[in-house]
Amino acid sequence: MELTIKLKDKTYYSLKDFASDIYLNTEEAFTLVKSAKFLKILYKMEPILYNSIAELLSSPFQVDSLMFKVQYLINPLSSLSYHKVIYPNFQKLGEKIIKMAPECDIYLKDFLKYHLLSFYMKQTKIDVKDPTLYRKVKQLEEEFLQNENRAYFKLGFLLEGTKRIFYQRNVFNNPQDFLAYAIQGVNIIDFGKTFESSQYLFAYLEYLGYDSQIKKYESIVHLARQKEVENDNLRKV
Amino acid sequence: MRNEDKVLLMASIMGVETSLYIPAYIEDLRNSQIYLLLAKKIQSLRKNKDFRSVDLVIRFEQLNLENISTFEDYFNSYSEILDILNNALEDKEINPLLNESDDPLGKVKILFDGKLTTLDDMILDERYTDEYKISTFKEVYLNYHKEVKKSLMRPFVEFLMMEEVIDKNIEEKSKMTLLLLATILANAIIISLPLFPVDTFRMIYDGTLPSQPVLIYFYIIVGLLFILDAIMIFFFNVKCKDFRFFLRAYNGLKRNGNLEKKILKKEERFYGLILSHINEKKILTMKVKKVSIVNLEIKNLFYLVSIKEKLPYLTQKWTISYAFFSFNLIFYLALGGFIITILLFLGGHI
């Protein structure tokens, strides 16, 4: 059966080719995929694929994440891509996450938020080739529910893989060097503004296994804060 | 806590060198409103004899801001300062279990039916059933119990950790004693030189040695030695006094067994006493201090904790310095004396 799919100004003659470019025009692709005409054709051509896509459409969804999954259901061999950006490998994705820090990319957060990365790993059989990585990504998806930013940056460090930390165009090989830089002069003011809210450093420390140091910090700060609040309340009276 | 404070704290925890910033932080803390307010509060609490006040004063005195070397220590001290201040600011009704007042127990106020009422008034109030009074008092009693536990928890923990401190001090005290005895023995040898079958020694001691300079020189050494010994013995006793009191108090507490159980028993007796007076509608005429858990043992406990920091490790340093000094002094003086004696002998003066 001949197939012609028109998306924006491009014409595709196979589902796989169409799927590879979904990331470039997500909204238009979504309109097409959910149309009765497309679904009818898909049902005739690829009934199993039709069932998978129909199941996705029948549950609550977010358009970008849905179309990401559709892309890899149709063509698991297409490069990792999302929101008009291709990531040639996981390391590049990780690097992008941590080089943007302490800012978070809301689209890259979707990889954990909507379980896109683990879905991709399953479609491409990376879950079998590298079960440790797959397990860690699944764990981060759980952690994302408790602390979004920390899980997000941990993903960045996990995928980047070199145990370095980037900040203001500098690269540091360990947390001590980084902190020695961060406490100098005006750096401390800039870094201090987003230190807790971004969770960037905490993600790095947790990734490297400094859990006890994080716990120590949290307990000291928590106690001081608690006493400050009590004191404020007492002095109001 | 400001953002910069948190960054420095994290850096300190991670082992980054931050000690340069500490002096400025300590200075700011000393000049801060909370510290100044606390110092003022402590001044007025010193006049009170109740347990809570005494405990707060001790905690304040144990703050050692000069020894802070890390940001962990700094913020722990900061939280401690706030906690002491918060406790000092809280308006609390007295806890009879922690108070040694001579006032009648019946005059102690509690919160009953939304307002402050004395125990006697509660007992005699006919508008309420005994069950209601008992259930209200149970809540009050549980708060008393919690406060007792909170007041004593820290001293108890410090008491349990004291064994190591005691052992170390006993060991040091034994070494000090040996050194003292060795010094005294050295003195004794010099003093007993006349018993040696050497004519020169005998002549030195009975003053018949022809050489005056040697005689005078010898008397100076002996005199100095006695003075040094006297100073040594005096300071040894003075310095060890604290440690002796400490050891007596500590051993007393250890010998008397499970203090926690005793306190609990006394609390239960107090509870039973109030319940029985509620049931019999009798007022409480006994003094507060009769039901108080504050006794000699508790006072010893707080005493131990308050002087623990002052335990005389110094004595050991001081004693060893003295011992080395005096042995060296004797040796060099003796050597000097010996050389002079030889020179005089060779010069034909003796």
Interface residues (C-beta under 8 A of the other chain):
Chain A: P175 Q176 L179 A180 A182 I183 I188 I189 F191 G192 K193 F195 E196 L201 L205 Y210 Q213 K216 Y217 I220 V221 L223 A224 R225 K227 E228 E230 N231 L234 R235
Chain B: M1 R2 N3 E4 K6 V7 L8 L9 M10 A11 I13 M14 G15 V16 E17 T18 Y21 I34 E72 F75 N76 Y78 S79 L82 D83 L85 N86 L89 E90
